Amino acid sequence: MTLDLDRFAATPLDREPFDHLVLPGFVPQDTAVAAAAAFPGPDLPGVLPAPAKPGNDAFGDLLREIRSPAISEAFGRKFGLDLDPSTLMVTLRARARPVDGQIHTDSTTKVVTALIYLNTDWSNAGGRLRLLRGPNDLDDMIAEVPPVAGTLIAFRRTDCSWHGHKPFDGPRRAIMFNWMTDAAAARRELRRHTVSAGIKTLLHAR
């Protein structure tokens, strides 16, 4: 396994105002850069389904590791939750629009949210995810995370797990994985993202 689960296990959760952690280098640099180069998502905004059968490349290897039971076990231990691999939903983000990044909490069907960023560098002030103390001020932050390759951010979904980012327009690549409330919710949300991505692909082709 290439993911640095030892460092992940040794990194304590920040508890305020909601359980979260930020871990640069969760994916080793060489692996992260290779996975970024093999990123399969079309250059479309929104949430895209991750390949069900990934290729035999660095991105595919990374995706298979994320889907392994060992990852659900490690994240479950970290957050003190029983995270069943059957509830895991893995999606991609390929591109941000200026309207993206508005302050929000995730849907109540999500239990834990994690992102692995796959951008080789990031100098722009926009597109840096901010974890926030409340819903009204993007500058009232507890952390700001540049989306550079290999960085992990993970948090437990609560009614106060506010986050967002300043506007950015352009490629902003990430693997997003969520443990959902149950397997049915994971399947339902993945179907919805698959249909949405299909429509976007058709409109983009026109």
N, C-alpha and C positions, 0 to 999 in steps of 0.2 A: 504494500500500500504506500502510495506516495504522499498522501495527505498527512500533515504533521499532527497526528492525534496525540502524541506525547505533549507537545506544546499546548495543544487545545485543552487537554486535561489539566495542565498546570496553570492555565490562565483563569483567574477567578472571575466570576460574574460581577459586573457592577449592578447593584440592586436598585439604585434610585435614578429616575422615578419608576423604572420597570427593569426587569432582568435583561441584561444585554452584555455582549462582549464584542470587541473588535480585535482581530488577529491578523496583522500583516504577515505575509509569508506562510499562511496556512497551506497554500500550494507552493512548492519550491519554485524559485524563479525560472529555471530552465523549463520546467514542466508547464508553468503558467504561460510563458511566452509561446511555447509550442502549441498549447491548447488554444490560445488566442488566435494563432495563425490558422488553425483548423476549425475555427468557429463556424458551425453549419447554418446558423439562422439567416434567413433572408433579411435584407436591409429594410426592415419594416418597423414601425413603431408598435408599442403595446406589448402584450404578453403573448409569447409564441410557445407552442408545445415543444418540448425537447424530443429529439428522435427516439422512437421506441427501440430501434435497433441501431445504435451508434456505430460509426465506422471504426476501423482498426487504426486509429491514430491517437495523438495525445489527447484530443478532446474526448474521443470515445472512451479512452481509458479513464479519464477523469469522471465522466458521467457514470460509468459502471461502478466506480468507487463510491460515488455519492449514493447510488441506489443500493449499495451493499448493506446487509444487516448490521455490520460493524459501525456504520455511521449512525444509524438510528439508535443503536445501543449507546454510543459515545455522547450523542446529543441528549438522549434521555437521562443519562447520568448527570450531565452538566446542569440540566434544568430541573432535575428531580421529578421527571415525568416518565410514564410508560409510553414510549413512542414506538408504535407498531410500524414496521416497514410498509405494510399494506396501505397505510394512510399517507404515504409520502407522495407528493405531487412535485414534479420537476418541470420547470418552464425556463424560457430564455427571454432575455431582453437584448435587443440588437441596436435600437435607436431611440433617442429621446427627442421629444418635441418641446417647443417653448411652453406649451400648456401643461406639460408633465411636472411632477414634483410638488404639487400642492399639498399642504399639510393634511394628513389623514392618519387614521389607524386602520389596520387590516381588518378584513371581514371576520365576523364571529365564527366562521367555519374553520379558520386557521388557528393553530395552537402555538406553533413555533415557526418563525420565518428566518431563513438564512440566505445570504447572497455571497457568491464568489465572483469577484470582478475579474474581467479579462481584457483590460485596456493597457497597452504597453507603457503609456505614460499619461499624465493628466495635469496640464498646466492651467486649464480653464477654471475660473472661480465658480461657474455653474456646474450642476450635475454632481456635486459632492453631497452625499446623503448626510442629513443632519438628524440626530436624535434629539427630541425636544422636550421641554418641561411642560408644554401646554399647546393648545390648538390655535393660538392667535398670533404668535410672533416667531418667525423663522430664525431670528437672531437669538432667541432664548434657548440656546442649545446646550446639551451636555456632551456632545461629540459631533465632529464633522469628519467624514470618511472619504478621502479621495478614492475614486474607483479604479485603482491601479491593479495590475495583474497579480493574482495570488492572494489578495486581501479578502478575508472573511468578515462579515458582520452578521450577527445572529441575535435575535431577541424573542422574548416570549410575548405573544400577543395579549394585550389587555385593553381595557377601555381608555387607558392613558398612555398607550405606546405610540405617541405622536411622532411622526417623522415626515420629512420632505426635503426638497433641495431647491436651490436657485435655478432659474431657467437655463436650459442648454438645448441647442439644436444641432444634432449630429449623432454619429455612432457613439454608443455607450453600452458596452457589452457586459453581460452578466449571466451567470446561471443562478436562478432563484429556486430554492426548494423549500417547500412548506409541508410540515406535518399537519394534517387536517383532523377534524373532530372524529372522522371515521372514514373507512375505505370508500363508502358510497359517495361521500362529499368529495373525495379526491377524484374519483372517476367522473362525477358530474361536472366539476370545475374544469377538469382537463378536456372533456368533450366541448364545453363552452368555448374554451380558448382555441381549440382546434378548429371549430366552425368559424370563429371570428378571424383567425389567421387565414383560413381559406378564402374568406370574402375579401380581406385586405389584399391577398395575393392577386385575386382576379381584378380588383379595381386598380392595383398598381400596374398590372400588365396592360391595361387599357390606356 
